[in-house]
């Protein structure tokens, strides 16, 4: 998964406030606004106890709960830099627990994990309930959405909504197919999910451009979705559960191939940190629950990361401090333009939960 969406945040200087908060407004909560305010009050106290200034706390307070137009269960990730709002991202699922942190690095790893698996897709629902004949009276309505899963749960992608007389459906389906191809090409779609009336959707699928037909999966179920939620969200949840994006899968396959021949790969935290120091990491792989130490040592630059303070001091780095391991790794990945791939442990176990695919082979990393 490419982490370029975090580059604007890391271009700013700290200190940073990082807040993850459940901002769900579903039917199970009697007074969601009061619940959000109560949770924020607790996190505000945490920020204050960690030294957050008034500006940082005010900037977060003005943003928390601002996603009133997003229905259902979800959350928010809010980051400030030097007391100003630096990044706001909606979370497709509530955080495992509400957290707040104030320090020299932003706490971005939970946000990165929520972006996974980052599958680019196209969802299409064909609304039709009439007679299966182009001589019938009525209309066929096509809804489509191009986006990246799971973020489209809370940040809908580009939508298409067309209504066509049944008599024109055979001809119009080809035109809609070409329009869908344009949307798909823009985000390099991996999967096309089509639902709705079997007869009407069948005509559309047969008239899709060849570049899309091989990616089609048809599913049952209704296409109605709440405003602000993904089209075919339930069906997408089932299809993409535990799936890796094709781009990430290709990186993992390359890592496994290099590992098999003792090439440009390494496993374990020490090897990963050493490779990040040298800017040689193309992609870092993390199991669901990697066995990371609580802290790593860092310097002012992203690649200045180490397991021990003495290692950085040896290179003449004067400003050395301890940071949370996941925060230090995230900064190093973004700063060196490496990618991150979340690998389910049942898919592939990695030593200490960490592996790296190197940009080029290096004898120093071979075992």
C-alpha positions in Angstrom: 0.0 0.0 0.0 1.4 3.4 -1.0 1.5 5.9 1.9 1.7 9.1 -0.2 -1.6 10.3 1.5 0.5 10.9 4.6 3.3 12.9 3.0 1.6 16.3 3.7 1.3 15.5 7.4 5.0 14.5 7.7 6.1 17.7 5.8 4.9 19.6 8.9 6.8 19.9 12.1 5.6 18.8 15.5 4.7 18.5 18.2 1.7 16.5 17.0 -1.6 15.6 18.6 -3.0 12.3 17.3 -6.6 11.4 18.2 -8.6 8.3 17.3 -12.2 8.4 18.3 -15.4 6.4 17.8 -17.9 8.8 16.2 -20.6 6.3 15.3 -24.1 7.5 15.0 -26.1 4.3 14.6 -29.5 3.3 16.0 -27.9 1.4 18.9 -26.8 4.7 20.5 -29.5 6.8 22.2 -27.7 10.1 22.2 -24.6 9.7 19.9 -23.5 13.4 20.3 -23.5 13.1 24.1 -21.5 9.8 23.8 -19.0 11.4 21.4 -18.6 14.4 23.7 -18.0 12.1 26.7 -15.3 10.1 24.9 -13.6 13.3 23.7 -13.6 14.8 27.2 -11.6 11.8 28.4 -9.1 12.1 25.4 -8.8 15.8 26.0 -7.6 15.1 29.6 -5.1 12.5 28.1 -3.7 15.1 25.7 -3.4 17.7 28.5 -1.6 15.2 30.7 0.9 14.6 27.9 1.7 18.3 27.5 -0.6 19.3 24.7 -1.1 23.1 24.5 -4.4 24.9 24.3 -4.2 25.5 20.5 -3.8 21.8 19.8 -6.7 20.8 22.1 -8.9 23.6 20.6 -8.0 22.4 17.0 -9.1 18.8 17.8 -12.2 19.9 19.7 -13.4 21.9 16.7 -13.2 18.9 14.5 -14.3 15.9 16.6 -17.8 14.8 15.7 -17.9 17.0 12.6 -18.8 13.9 10.5 -22.5 14.1 11.2 -23.4 13.3 7.6 -21.7 9.9 7.9 -24.2 7.3 9.1 -23.6 4.0 10.8 -20.5 2.8 12.7 -17.3 4.6 11.9 -14.6 6.8 13.5 -12.3 9.8 13.1 -8.6 10.2 13.1 -7.5 13.8 13.8 -4.0 15.2 13.7 -2.7 18.6 14.6 0.8 20.1 14.1 2.0 23.0 16.1 -1.6 23.6 17.3 -3.2 23.6 13.9 -5.3 21.0 12.2 -3.0 19.0 9.9 -5.0 16.0 8.8 -8.6 14.7 9.3 -9.5 11.2 8.0 -12.7 9.3 8.5 -12.3 5.7 9.6 -14.4 3.0 8.0 -14.6 1.2 11.4 -14.5 2.6 14.9 -11.0 2.4 16.5 -10.4 -0.7 18.7 -10.2 1.8 21.5 -10.3 5.6 21.7 -6.7 6.9 22.0 -4.9 10.3 22.2 -1.2 11.0 22.0 0.8 14.2 22.0 4.5 14.1 21.0 7.2 14.7 18.4 5.8 12.2 15.9 2.2 11.6 14.8 0.7 8.2 15.6 -0.3 7.1 12.1 0.0 3.3 12.1 -3.7 2.7 13.2 -4.8 5.0 10.3 -2.6 3.1 7.8 -4.0 -0.2 9.0 -7.6 1.0 8.5 -6.8 1.9 4.9 -5.9 -1.7 4.2 -6.5 -3.6 2.0 -7.0 -0.6 -0.3 -8.7 -2.5 -3.2 -9.7 -0.3 -6.1 -13.1 -1.5 -7.3 -16.2 -0.6 -9.3 -19.7 -1.4 -7.8 -22.7 -1.5 -10.2 -26.3 -2.0 -9.3 -28.9 -2.4 -12.1 -32.4 -1.5 -10.8 -35.2 -3.1 -12.8 -38.3 -5.0 -11.8 -40.4 -5.2 -15.0 -40.9 -7.8 -17.7 -37.8 -9.3 -19.2 -38.2 -7.9 -22.7 -37.0 -4.8 -24.5 -40.6 -4.4 -25.6 -41.6 -3.8 -22.0 -42.7 -0.4 -20.6 -40.5 1.2 -17.9 -36.9 2.1 -17.2 -33.7 0.6 -16.2 -31.7 2.6 -13.7 -27.9 2.0 -13.2 -26.1 3.2 -10.1 -22.3 2.8 -10.1 -19.5 3.8 -7.7 -15.7 3.7 -8.3 -13.6 3.7 -5.2 -11.0 2.1 -3.0 -12.2 -0.4 -0.3 -12.7 0.1 2.6 -12.4 3.9 2.6 -15.5 4.3 0.4 -17.5 3.2 3.4 -17.1 6.7 4.8 -15.6 8.6 1.8 -17.7 7.6 -1.2 -16.0 7.5 -4.6 -17.3 8.9 -7.9 -20.9 8.0 -8.5 -22.8 7.4 -11.8 -26.6 7.4 -11.9 -28.4 6.8 -15.2 -32.0 6.0 -16.1 -32.8 4.4 -19.5 -36.1 3.3 -21.2 -36.2 -0.5 -21.4 -36.5 -0.3 -25.1 -33.2 1.4 -25.4 -31.4 -0.7 -22.8 -29.6 -3.0 -25.2 -28.0 -0.1 -27.1 -27.5 2.1 -24.0 -25.8 -0.7 -22.0 -22.8 -0.5 -24.4 -22.5 3.3 -23.9 -22.7 2.9 -20.1 -20.1 0.2 -20.3 -17.7 2.5 -22.0 -18.4 5.2 -19.4 -17.7 2.7 -16.6 -14.4 1.7 -18.3 -13.3 5.4 -18.0 -14.0 5.5 -14.3 -12.3 2.1 -13.8 -9.2 3.1 -15.7 -8.7 6.2 -13.6 -8.2 4.1 -10.4 -6.8 1.0 -12.0 -9.8 -1.1 -10.9 -9.1 -4.7 -9.7 -12.7 -5.9 -9.3 -16.1 -5.1 -10.9 -19.1 -6.1 -8.7 -22.4 -6.2 -10.4 -25.8 -6.7 -8.7 -29.5 -6.3 -9.5 -32.0 -7.9 -11.9 -30.4 -10.9 -13.5 -31.8 -10.1 -17.0 -30.9 -6.4 -17.1 -27.5 -6.8 -15.5 -26.7 -9.7 -17.9 -27.2 -7.4 -20.8 -24.9 -4.8 -19.3 -22.2 -7.4 -18.4 -22.2 -8.8 -22.0 -21.7 -5.3 -23.4 -18.9 -4.2 -21.0 -15.6 -3.6 -22.7 -13.3 -6.6 -22.7 -11.0 -4.9 -20.2 -13.7 -5.1 -17.6 -15.5 -8.3 -18.4 -12.7 -10.5 -17.0 -12.9 -8.7 -13.6 -16.7 -9.0 -13.1 -18.3 -10.8 -10.1 -22.1 -10.8 -9.9 -23.7 -10.8 -6.5 -27.2 -11.0 -5.1 -28.8 -8.5 -2.8 -30.2 -5.0 -3.0 -28.2 -2.0 -4.0 -30.0 0.6 -1.8 -27.5 2.2 0.6 -27.7 4.9 3.2 -26.5 8.3 2.0 -22.8 8.6 2.6 -22.2 4.9 2.6 -20.7 2.7 -0.1 -22.9 1.3 -2.8 -23.3 -2.5 -2.2 -21.5 -2.1 1.1 -22.7 -5.4 2.6 -21.7 -7.4 -0.5 -18.3 -5.7 -0.7 -17.6 -6.5 3.0 -18.0 -10.2 2.3 -16.0 -10.2 -0.9 -13.0 -8.2 0.4 -12.8 -9.7 3.9 -9.2 -10.9 4.5 -8.3 -10.1 0.8 -5.1 -8.4 -0.2 -5.1 -5.8 -2.9 -3.5 -7.1 -6.2 -0.7 -4.6 -5.9 0.1 -5.8 -2.4 -0.1 -9.4 -3.4 2.4 -8.8 -6.2 4.8 -7.3 -3.6 4.4 -10.2 -1.3 5.0 -12.7 -4.1 8.2 -10.8 -5.0 9.3 -10.9 -1.4 8.7 -14.7 -1.2 10.5 -15.2 -4.5 13.5 -13.2 -3.3 13.5 -15.0 0.1 13.5 -18.4 -1.7 16.7 -17.6 -3.6 18.4 -15.6 -0.8 18.0 -12.4 -2.7 16.7 -8.9 -1.9 14.7 -9.6 1.2 15.0 -9.9 4.9 13.0 -10.8 8.0 13.0 -9.7 11.6 12.9 -6.2 13.1 16.7 -5.7 13.3 17.1 -6.4 9.5 14.1 -4.2 8.7 15.5 -1.3 10.8 18.9 -1.6 9.2 17.4 -1.5 5.7 15.3 1.5 6.6 18.4 3.3 7.8 19.9 2.9 4.4 16.7 3.8 2.4 16.8 0.3 0.8 13.2 -0.8 1.7 10.8 -1.1 -1.2 8.1 -2.6 0.9 7.8 -3.5 4.6 5.4 -6.4 5.5 3.7 -6.6 8.9 1.7 -9.4 10.2 -1.6 -8.6 11.9 0.0 -8.5 15.4 3.7 -8.1 14.9 6.0 -8.7 17.9 7.5 -5.2 18.0 9.3 -3.7 20.9 7.5 -0.8 22.6 10.1 1.8 21.7 12.7 2.5 19.0 15.4 5.2 18.9 15.1 8.0 16.3 16.9 11.1 15.1 15.6 14.1 13.2 15.4 12.4 9.8 13.1 9.6 8.8 15.9 7.1 8.1 17.5 7.8 11.5 16.0 4.8 13.3 17.7 2.2 15.5 17.1 -0.4 18.1 19.6 1.2 20.5 20.6 4.8 21.3 24.3 4.1 20.9 23.8 3.1 17.2 22.6 6.5 16.3 25.1 8.3 18.5 27.9 6.3 16.8 27.0 8.1 13.5 27.2 11.5 15.1 23.5 12.1 15.4 23.0 14.4 18.4 19.3 14.8 18.7 18.3 11.2 19.7 15.1 10.2 21.5 12.9 7.2 22.1 9.6 6.9 20.2 6.9 4.3 19.9 8.0 1.6 17.5 5.0 1.8 15.2 5.2 5.7 15.0 9.0 5.5 14.2 8.4 2.8 11.5 5.5 4.8 9.9 7.7 8.0 9.7 10.6 6.0 8.2 8.3 4.4 5.6 6.7 7.6 4.5 10.0 9.5 4.5 11.8 6.9 2.4 8.8 6.4 0.1 8.6 2.7 1.0 5.3 0.9 1.0 3.5 -1.1 3.7 1.7 -4.4 3.2 -0.4 -5.9 6.0 -0.1 -9.7 5.8 -2.6 -11.8 7.7 -0.6 -14.2 9.9 -2.6 -17.2 8.5 -1.6 -16.1 5.0 2.2 -16.0 5.8 4.0 -16.0 9.1 7.0 -13.6 9.3 9.8 -13.7 11.8 8.9 -11.2 14.6 6.0 -10.3 12.4 8.2 -8.2 10.1 9.7 -8.6 6.6 11.2 -6.3 4.0 11.5 -6.4 0.2 14.7 -4.5 -0.7 15.1 -2.2 -3.6 18.1 -4.2 -4.6 20.0 -7.2 -3.3 22.6 -6.7 -0.6 24.9 -9.4 0.8 24.7 -7.8 4.2 21.1 -9.0 4.6 21.6 -12.6 3.5 21.6 -15.2 6.1 
